[in-house]
Amino acid sequence: MMPSNPDLHCHSTVSDGLLAPAAVVSRAHANGVDLLALTDHDEIGGLDEAMAAAATLGLRFVTGVEISVSWGDDQTVHIVGLNFDPRDETLRAGLARVRSGRDARAVLMAQELAKVGIDGAYEGALKYVGNPALISRSHFARYIVERGFAPDVKTVFEHWLAKDKPGYVSHAWAELAEAVGWIRGAGGIAVIAHPGRYRLAAGERRELYRAFRDCGGQGIEVVSGSASDAEMREFAAIAREFGFLASRASDFHGPGESYADLGRLPPLPEGLTPVWTAWEE
């Protein structure tokens, strides 16, 4: 049976979400989600807990992960992997490699933030981290809000943690072809996450789409929590042009901190092939 309310991108405390994996699943179920993927950043350690909770609730669940990728001139893009074998050793080794540089980057971020008067950021960010190996900008953002420098996480990113802002530190993540290869090698589907959030010119976006397709990428998030109606129409057109499968995804991180709650999304536009048809009978 095809799902009526799928949500194929969300996060737990295993990376930078506010809720434990089982609690994410419970909230999704309460919101009417009938197909869920947990997609923590560069980590699949929450999948067992989430799968067990989903089985208890009778909620269909597919494996997921969001891989950090370096692209172009110091741009980070995110590739979601869906419905793969989490036991695949090549995927697991690749994710471990991507995670390995996060702590060193975090120390440098704290040093940069101290220069603009935000001291103790590394220790402060760690208070919000479930797994220290996965310390991220979101954890720093929560600390900066706690200190009263900004009213919310979105404002922190705009003023301190986005590219060319005082607390931003570049980092070499996975290559695009590597990330797609890990996902495909584990039997999964690779999807470009929230395409509207990358600071790319129109020509650069098209170059990304072509490169992604050419290395085996198959999907794009047409409906996502951060996308406007106009952007959803744009990404629907991109999906048709490039032959991408269309995904629907909240990118939920936690109550009060996300663009959209789990399952609270508009439907996919007409004339698209949903990504979940790739694993439906």
C-alpha positions in Angstrom: 0.0 0.0 0.0 1.3 3.4 -0.9 1.7 5.8 2.0 -0.5 8.8 2.4 1.7 10.8 4.9 5.3 9.9 4.4 8.2 11.8 6.1 11.6 10.7 5.0 14.0 13.1 6.7 14.2 13.8 10.5 16.8 13.8 13.3 17.2 12.4 16.8 19.6 13.0 19.7 21.9 10.6 18.0 23.0 13.6 15.9 21.5 17.0 16.4 17.8 16.4 17.2 16.1 17.1 20.5 14.2 13.8 20.9 15.5 10.3 21.3 14.9 7.9 18.3 12.0 6.2 19.9 10.4 9.6 20.8 10.8 10.8 17.2 9.0 7.7 16.1 6.2 8.1 18.7 5.7 11.8 17.6 5.6 10.8 14.0 3.0 8.1 14.7 0.9 10.6 16.7 1.0 13.0 13.8 -0.3 10.5 11.4 2.9 9.6 9.6 2.6 6.2 7.9 6.1 5.9 6.4 9.1 7.2 8.3 12.9 7.4 7.9 15.2 8.6 10.6 18.1 10.4 8.9 20.7 11.4 11.5 23.8 13.3 10.3 26.6 10.9 9.3 25.4 8.3 11.8 23.1 5.3 11.8 23.4 4.4 15.5 19.7 5.3 16.3 18.2 3.1 13.7 17.8 0.0 15.8 15.9 1.9 18.5 13.7 3.7 16.0 12.9 0.4 14.1 11.9 -1.3 17.3 9.7 1.6 18.3 8.1 1.7 14.8 7.4 -2.1 14.9 5.7 -1.7 18.3 3.4 1.1 16.9 2.8 -0.6 13.6 4.5 2.3 11.7 6.3 1.5 8.5 10.0 2.4 8.7 12.9 2.6 6.3 16.5 3.1 7.2 18.0 6.6 6.6 21.1 8.8 7.0 22.0 12.3 6.0 25.6 12.5 4.7 27.6 15.7 4.7 29.3 16.3 1.3 31.8 19.0 0.2 30.9 20.6 -3.1 32.3 23.4 -5.2 33.9 26.4 -3.4 33.6 25.5 0.3 29.9 24.5 0.0 28.4 21.8 2.1 25.5 19.9 0.7 23.6 17.0 2.3 22.7 13.7 0.6 20.0 11.6 2.3 20.3 7.8 1.9 17.1 5.8 2.2 16.2 2.1 2.5 19.7 0.7 2.6 21.3 -2.2 4.5 22.7 -0.6 7.7 25.1 -3.6 8.1 27.0 -2.6 4.9 30.7 -2.3 6.0 31.7 0.2 3.2 28.9 2.5 4.2 29.7 2.2 7.9 33.4 2.9 7.3 32.6 5.9 5.2 30.3 7.4 7.8 32.9 6.9 10.5 35.5 8.7 8.4 33.1 11.7 7.8 32.4 11.9 11.6 36.1 11.8 12.6 36.8 15.5 11.8 33.8 17.0 13.7 35.6 17.5 17.1 38.6 19.3 15.6 36.2 21.6 13.7 34.2 22.3 16.8 37.3 23.5 18.7 38.1 25.9 15.9 34.5 27.1 15.9 34.7 27.9 19.6 37.9 29.8 19.1 36.3 31.9 16.3 33.2 32.6 18.4 35.4 33.7 21.3 36.8 36.4 19.1 33.4 38.0 18.8 32.6 37.8 22.5 30.9 34.4 22.8 33.1 32.5 25.2 32.9 28.9 26.5 31.1 27.8 23.3 32.8 24.4 23.0 31.9 23.3 26.5 28.5 24.9 26.2 27.7 23.0 22.9 28.8 19.7 24.5 25.9 20.1 27.0 23.5 19.5 24.1 25.4 16.6 22.4 24.3 13.0 22.9 27.3 11.7 21.1 30.4 14.0 21.3 31.7 12.6 18.0 28.7 14.2 16.4 29.1 17.8 17.7 27.6 20.2 15.2 26.7 23.7 14.5 23.2 23.1 15.8 24.7 22.3 19.3 26.6 25.6 19.2 23.4 27.4 18.1 21.5 26.1 21.1 24.2 27.3 23.5 24.3 30.7 21.8 20.5 31.0 22.3 20.9 29.8 25.9 23.4 32.7 26.5 20.9 35.2 25.2 22.8 36.3 22.1 19.9 35.3 19.8 16.2 34.5 20.2 16.3 31.2 18.2 18.5 28.8 16.4 17.6 30.1 12.9 18.9 33.6 13.9 22.2 32.1 15.2 22.9 30.5 11.9 22.1 33.7 10.0 24.4 35.8 12.1 27.2 33.5 13.3 27.3 30.0 11.8 26.6 30.2 8.1 29.4 30.5 5.6 31.3 33.8 5.8 30.0 34.5 9.3 32.2 34.7 12.5 31.7 31.2 13.8 31.8 29.3 10.5 34.7 26.9 9.9 35.0 25.0 6.7 35.6 21.3 6.7 36.3 18.6 4.1 33.4 16.1 4.2 32.8 13.2 1.8 32.9 13.7 -2.0 29.6 13.6 -3.8 30.4 10.4 -5.7 31.6 8.7 -2.5 28.4 9.4 -0.6 26.2 8.3 -3.4 28.4 5.3 -3.9 28.1 4.2 -0.3 24.3 4.5 -0.3 23.9 2.7 -3.6 26.4 0.0 -2.6 24.3 -0.7 0.5 21.2 -1.1 -1.7 19.7 2.3 -1.0 18.4 5.4 -2.8 20.4 8.6 -2.7 18.4 11.9 -2.5 19.5 15.5 -2.5 18.3 17.0 0.8 16.5 20.5 1.0 17.9 21.8 -2.3 16.7 25.4 -1.6 19.1 25.8 1.4 22.4 25.9 -0.5 24.0 29.2 -1.4 24.5 28.3 -5.1 23.8 30.3 -8.2 21.4 28.9 -10.7 24.1 27.5 -12.9 25.9 25.9 -9.9 22.6 24.3 -8.8 22.2 22.7 -12.2 25.8 21.5 -12.1 25.1 19.9 -8.8 22.0 18.1 -10.2 23.9 16.9 -13.2 26.8 15.6 -11.2 24.5 13.9 -8.7 22.6 12.2 -11.5 25.7 11.2 -13.3 27.2 9.5 -10.2 24.1 7.5 -9.5 21.9 9.9 -7.5 18.2 9.2 -7.9 16.1 11.5 -5.9 15.4 15.1 -4.7 13.4 16.5 -1.8 10.7 18.3 -3.7 8.6 18.9 -0.5 10.7 19.8 2.5 10.1 21.7 5.7 12.1 24.8 4.7 10.9 25.1 1.1 8.4 27.7 0.0 5.5 26.9 -2.4 7.5 28.5 -5.2 10.6 26.4 -4.4 8.5 23.2 -4.3 7.2 24.0 -7.8 10.8 24.7 -8.9 12.1 21.4 -7.5 9.1 19.5 -9.0 10.2 20.9 -12.4 13.8 19.8 -11.6 12.6 16.3 -10.7 10.8 16.0 -14.0 13.7 17.4 -16.1 16.4 15.3 -14.5 14.3 12.2 -14.0 14.6 12.3 -10.2 12.3 10.5 -7.8 10.5 12.9 -5.5 10.8 12.8 -1.7 8.7 14.5 1.0 10.6 15.4 4.2 10.2 17.7 7.2 13.8 17.8 8.3 12.4 17.8 11.8 14.9 18.4 14.6 12.7 19.1 17.6 9.6 20.9 18.8 9.9 24.6 18.4 13.1 24.4 16.5 12.1 23.1 13.1 10.6 24.5 9.9 7.9 21.9 10.0 6.7 19.2 12.4 6.8 15.6 11.5 4.1 14.8 8.9 2.9 18.4 8.7 3.7 18.9 5.0 1.8 19.5 1.8 1.5 16.6 -0.7 3.9 16.1 -3.5 2.9 18.0 -6.7 1.2 16.0 -9.4 3.1 14.3 -12.2 6.1 13.1 -10.1 7.3 9.6 -9.2 7.6 9.3 -5.4 10.8 7.9 -4.1 9.0 5.3 -2.1 7.9 3.6 -5.3 11.5 2.4 -5.7 11.0 -0.1 -2.9 7.2 -0.8 -3.1 6.0 -4.0 -4.8 
